[in-house]
Amino acid sequence: MKPPPFEYHAPTSVNEVCALLGSLDDPKILAGGQSLIPLLNFRLARPRHLVDINRVEGLDRIYERDGGIAVQALVRQSVIEDSELVARVCPLLSDAVRLVAHRVIRNRGTVCGSIAHADPASELPAVLLALGGSVVAHSARSQRVIPAGELFAGMFETSLEPQELLAEAWFPAFAGKHAIFEESRRHGDFALAGVVRADKELALFGVASTPVLADPHDPTRGLEPSGDIEASPEFRLHLVKVLTERAFAA
């Protein structure tokens, strides 16, 4: 299928991006496009304006700040996968990104794009939540920091305003006990259920409308996962228990 009609914009600075987001009716950010393009092609997304940020300078860095790793909006997932800095400062992030789809997808997909997309079956939002990370959002009026616990509002929904650019994700340095496990039908498929352990913290993905923090001793308490052709709610609850046990035994 072909995408619906839209007007294309190619800004070259963050200020220009923010000005466009603040003035256009129904804009959508394009970075890696690994989630957005399929949605456009199936006409599940119909933005009137597409704002391509790939020509914006100064949005492709990974750097240390405030005792953690900052990942800017144009950093590809494969760059994180290959980064010695990330492996040293936050190895959980290195481990998690290797579970995202396939390498060819990671060559284009961005870390910030995955977080902004807020797919409840995605690994990176759950990692951000488990570590207590945050994101930096820019608009024409201001800049604000949003903690991970306040970012994910629902399925494919965040607390970002339409005029805001998710410019950077920040992951705290973490070298403690950690693990990430997921179960999918085929390698590279979306997770039926997954768990992220960061010392005593446990975050779940694929079992609710957002990633959720859970009690390691009773990870399914309060969970009401949906069922589909891939897995029943009962099977997802079973997977959570098994994967949690595996994560804390690792």
N, C-alpha and C positions, 0 to 999 in steps of 0.2 A: 504494500500500500504506500501511497504518497502522503506526506504530512499536509496538514491544512495550511492555507496561506498565512504568512507572517512577514513582518518587516524586519530586516536584518540590520544590526548595528555592530560595529567593530571599534570600540573605544580603545585608546592607547594609554590611559592613566586611570588610577583609582578614582580620582575626582570626577573624571568624565563618566565612569561607570555609575557612580553614585548620583550624578546629575541626571543621567538617563533613567535610572530606577525611580528617582523621585518625580520625574515629569511624564513618563510614559504610562499609558493605560495597559495593564496586564502584561508586564514584561517577565521574561524568564531568562535566567543566567545559563549560558553554555560554556562549559569548561572542557571536560573529557567527552561528555555526551554519551557515555556508555549506558546511562539510565534514561536520559532525556530523549535521545533519538528514537529508540524503540517506542516510547510513549507517543511521540509525534507521529511516527509511521502508522501506528494503530489508532491514531486520533483519540487517544485517551488523554492527551494534553493538547490544548488549543490556544497557546499564548498568541497575543496579537503582535508582540515584539520579542525578538530573540537578541539578547545582548551577549555577544561572543567576547570573552575576556582573555582569549589566548594571546592577544597582541599587547596586553598590559605589562609593562616592565616592572620588575621588582616584586612579583607575586609568585616566584618559583623557588623560594629558599627554604631550606631546613636549617634551623639554628638553635642554639641553646639560649634559654632565658629563664629567669626566675626559678631555677632548679628543675628545669624540664626541657622538653623538645617542642619547638614551635614549627608547625608545618603550614606553609602558605597555600593559597587557593589553587595554584597551578602545579603543585608538586604531584607527580604521577605516583601511583601505588607501587609500580616497579622500582622507582627511585628509592622509596622507603625500604623496599625489600632488599636492595643492594647496599643500603647505607651503613657504613661501619659506625657512624655516630649514633644512629638510632639503635643499632644492635648493642652498643655499649651502654647507652643511657636508659633506653626503654625497650628491652628485648621482647617484652610482651607484644608491643606494636609490630615488631619485625615478624614474630610468629603469626600474628593475626592476619597481616596483609597477605601472607602466602596462601591463606585459605580463600581469598577473594577470587572467585571465578577461575580464569586461566591467565597465563602470562600475557597472552596477546591482548586480553582485556585490561590487565593491569598496566600495560604500556600506555594506555590512553586514559583510563579512569583515574580520578583524583581522590585523595583522601578527604578533602573538604567537600567535594561533590557527593561522596558517599554519605557523609554525615548530614549534609543539607537535605539529601533525598529522603533520609529517615525511613528507609525500608526496615520494618521490624525484624526481618530475617537477616539483616546485614551484620557483619562482624564488627566493623569499626565503631559504630555508635555504641555498641555494648562495651567495647574496650575503653572508650572515652568515659563512659559512665562508671565502670568498675574502678578506674584509676582516679576518678574525681577530677577529670580535666575540664576544659572550658573552650569556648570559641570567642573570637573577636569579630564583631559585626560593625561594618562601616555604613554610614548613610551620609547624605549631603549635609545633615544637621549635626551629627555627632558620631561618636564611637562608643561602643559599650562591650563589656565582657559578660557572656552568658554562661553560667555554670552548666555542666552536662545535665545535672539533675533538674534544671529548669528549661532545658532546650527542647526535649522531645515531648510533643503535645498530643500526638495521635499517629495513626497509620499514615505514613508519608507526610507528616505534618510537624512543623517545629514552631517555636515561639519567635522566629525571625519575622520581621515586618517585610511587606512586599518591596519596600524601598531600600532594604538592607542587603549588603553583600557580606557573605561569610568569608572574610578575608584570611582567617588563620585559625587553626586548631592547635590547642596546647595540651600536651600530655605530660604529666609529672614524671620526673625521673623515678624509675622503679627497678630495682634489681633483686627484689625479694622473691619468695616462692610464687610462681605464676604458671598458668596453663590456660589453653583455649582448646575446647573440643566441640565438634559439631557432628551431626549425622545428616547425610543427604542421600538421595537415591543414586546419584551418579557423581563422580568427581567433578567439581566446579559448579554443581547445581546449587540453588538456594537451600539453606539449611532447613530441615524439618524442625530441628531444635538445636540449640547450642548453649554452651556455658563458658564464661570467662572468670578465671580465678586470679585475683591480685591479693596475695597473702590471705587475709581473712574475709575479704570482700568477694561477693559472688554476683555476677550479672548474667542474666539470661537473655537469649534472643531467639526469635522464631516462635514464641509461645504466647505473645500478647501483642497489643497494638503498638507498643513501644518496647525498647529494651527495659528491663526491670532489675532492680536490686532484690536479692532474695536471701533468706536465711540458709546458710549452708547445712544446718541440721534438719531443716524442713523446707527444701527448695520449692515444693509445689504448693505450699500453703497460700491460699487465695488465688491461685492461678485458674483461669478458665479459658484455656486455649481453644481456638476454633478448629474445626475439622474440615478436610477437603479430600480430593481424590488421592492425595499423596499420603495423608496420615489422619487418623482419628484423634480426637482430643485425648482419649485414654492413652494412645500410643505416644503422643507428645509428652504427656506427664511421665510416662514410663522412661522415655529417653532422658528427660531432665534429671530424674533420680540416678540413672546409670551414669550419665556424663558427669554429674556432680561428684559422685563417688570416685570416678576416674580422675577428675581434676584434683581432688584433695589427696589422692594417693600418689599422684605424679611427683 
